[in-house]
Amino acid sequence: MRVADWLTGDDREVAWRGDQRLMLSAMHRQVVALRQRLAAQPGSHWALCFDDSYRFCVALLACWYAGKTPVMPGHCRAALLDERQDRLDGVLCDMPLAVSL
């Protein structure tokens, strides 16, 4: 199955956040919006630092769609990301970070 096929089809639940149902159509819109932002950015290697698994999935799919290489650094401490800044072009995250890439 192609990645593009994952985001098509019926409007169905793909995740839950408490009592809130997260639908495929909303995920698709979020992936497309982030892909557009990523495509406009230089560089190819983007660190993904997420506590929320749904947001991680959105970022991962958007990276793939934009032709970027997602990097999972293992730890999302600012010091670790700063050490790897020569191998990273950007950071996508859902937490506050003070990183100087």
Secondary structure, DSSP 8 states (H G I E B T S, - for coil): --HHHHT-SS--EEEEETTEEEEHHHHHHHHHHHHHHHHTSS-SEEEEE-SSHHHHHHHHHHHHHHT-EEE--S---HHHHHHTGGG-SEEEESS------
